[in-house]
Amino acid sequence: MEAQSEKQKEAAAGIPLRIYPALDGSEADVVDRVPFHWHTESEIVIVDAGTVSLVIADRAYQGTRGDIFFIGSEELHEIRATGQGNQFHSFLFSLELLEFARADDAETSLLEPLAEGHLRFPRQVRKGEAGQEALHRLLARLVCACLRQSLGWRLTAKAALLEIVAVCADYSLIEKVDAPCGTDERLRQKKAIVAYLDEHFTEPVRLPDVAAAFGLSPQYFSTLFRESFGRTLMQHVNFLRTERAARLLRTSSLPVMEIGLRVGYENFSYFIKRFREAYGVPPSVYRKNNREFAATPVGRAH
């Protein structure tokens, strides 16, 4: 998963919607952890099973089955759902592509301000809260439209996205934003750090070198990093490495030792140790379990 954007195979021409993991079984339906990243689209995350943890714009959240999260355009976020019992789906869409060719009050009062960042969706709508059932039904409609691919599926999907906006407005879930995302200098710095590490984490990573890349002292950078991401630099690097290793174990036939080297671990025993700490099992067991799981029919009930 690249820091700047998510590359979903579910992207379809002519419809401003992408769903991750893919619904057609073209990729493993097991997403364990999604490192910090951002994208221009808005995103809705629904917890399908178990417990899923998210960090959205400096705040940590935890959701259980049925909970719904909204992530705005350009917002830095991370998702953790380690293990087959913890699953989610993400829906990415562009609010600008939902605007009408001829402006009306719905566009000027809701769609434009949402697209420009002056309004935002709620961060979390828990199961049982006002509006959650309606949102859940609309997300299920999105999934059905994408799976069926009938003649009018694009219109069905677009209509459901517009209804999601309407439901949030009807239940007073939409919030005003003082400063649109992306205008904060600290956020720009955090994105730069995320992008740098996403590019270099498979290489030897040393605190003095990373700090120097940003013109900061090691001590100051270390403090800044922990305050910004809630973990040390090396904890984050290990997060990136083990996440990439898990993806390669699911999707490639590379030997386990080679995967460890590819993601940045020169010591094989250290790779095994870190992977076990992250996923609870050694890489070989993780590969066996998730390949068996990926071979089963794909598609989650919403």
Secondary structure as the mmCIF struct_conf table of DSSP 4:
data_model
#
loop_
_struct_conf.conf_type_id
_struct_conf.id
_struct_conf.beg_label_comp_id
_struct_conf.beg_label_asym_id
_struct_conf.beg_label_seq_id
_struct_conf.end_label_comp_id
_struct_conf.end_label_asym_id
_struct_conf.end_label_seq_id
BEND BEND1 ALA A 3 GLN A 4
TURN_TY1_P TURN_TY1_P1 LYS A 9 GLU A 10
TURN_TY1_P TURN_TY1_P2 ALA A 13 GLY A 14
BEND BEND2 ILE A 15 PRO A 16
STRN STRN1 LEU A 17 TYR A 20
BEND BEND3 PRO A 21 PRO A 21
TURN_TY1_P TURN_TY1_P3 LEU A 23 ASP A 24
BEND BEND4 GLY A 25 GLU A 27
BEND BEND5 ASP A 29 ASP A 29
STRN STRN2 ARG A 33 HIS A 37
BEND BEND6 THR A 40 GLU A 41
STRN STRN3 SER A 42 ALA A 49
BEND BEND7 GLY A 50 GLY A 50
STRN STRN4 THR A 51 ILE A 56
TURN_TY1_P TURN_TY1_P4 ALA A 57 ASP A 58
STRN STRN5 ARG A 59 THR A 64
TURN_TY1_P TURN_TY1_P5 ARG A 65 GLY A 66
STRN STRN6 ILE A 68 ILE A 71
TURN_TY1_P TURN_TY1_P6 SER A 73 GLU A 74
STRN STRN7 HIS A 77 ARG A 80
BEND BEND8 GLY A 83 GLY A 83
TURN_TY1_P TURN_TY1_P7 GLN A 84 GLY A 85
BEND BEND9 ASN A 86 ASN A 86
STRN STRN8 GLN A 87 PHE A 93
BEND BEND10 LEU A 95 LEU A 95
HELX_RH_3T_P HELX_RH_3T_P1 GLU A 96 LEU A 98
BEND BEND11 GLU A 99 GLU A 99
BEND BEND12 ALA A 101 ARG A 102
HELX_RH_AL_P HELX_RH_AL_P1 ASP A 105 ALA A 106
HELX_RH_PI_P HELX_RH_PI_P1 GLU A 107 LEU A 111
HELX_RH_AL_P HELX_RH_AL_P2 GLU A 112 GLU A 116
TURN_TY1_P TURN_TY1_P8 GLY A 117 GLY A 117
BEND BEND13 HIS A 118 HIS A 118
STRN STRN9 LEU A 119 ARG A 120
BEND BEND14 ARG A 123 ARG A 123
STRN STRN10 GLN A 124 VAL A 125
TURN_TY1_P TURN_TY1_P9 LYS A 127 GLY A 128
BEND BEND15 GLU A 129 GLU A 129
TURN_TY1_P TURN_TY1_P10 ALA A 130 GLY A 131
HELX_RH_AL_P HELX_RH_AL_P3 GLN A 132 ARG A 148
TURN_TY1_P TURN_TY1_P11 LEU A 151 GLY A 152
HELX_RH_AL_P HELX_RH_AL_P4 TRP A 153 ASP A 170
TURN_TY1_P TURN_TY1_P12 TYR A 171 SER A 172
STRN STRN11 GLU A 175 LYS A 176
BEND BEND16 ASP A 178 ALA A 179
TURN_TY1_P TURN_TY1_P13 CYS A 181 GLY A 182
HELX_RH_AL_P HELX_RH_AL_P5 GLU A 185 HIS A 200
TURN_TY1_P TURN_TY1_P14 PHE A 201 THR A 202
BEND BEND17 GLU A 203 GLU A 203
HELX_RH_AL_P HELX_RH_AL_P6 LEU A 207 ALA A 213
TURN_TY1_P TURN_TY1_P15 PHE A 214 GLY A 215
HELX_RH_AL_P HELX_RH_AL_P7 PRO A 218 PHE A 229
BEND BEND18 GLY A 230 ARG A 231
HELX_RH_AL_P HELX_RH_AL_P8 LEU A 233 THR A 251
HELX_RH_AL_P HELX_RH_AL_P9 VAL A 256 ARG A 262
TURN_TY1_P TURN_TY1_P16 VAL A 263 GLY A 264
BEND BEND19 GLU A 266 GLU A 266
HELX_RH_AL_P HELX_RH_AL_P10 PHE A 268 TYR A 279
BEND BEND20 GLY A 280 VAL A 281
HELX_RH_AL_P HELX_RH_AL_P11 PRO A 283 ALA A 294
TURN_TY1_P TURN_TY1_P17 ALA A 295 ALA A 295
BEND BEND21 THR A 296 THR A 296
HELX_LH_PP_P HELX_LH_PP_P1 PRO A 297 VAL A 298
#
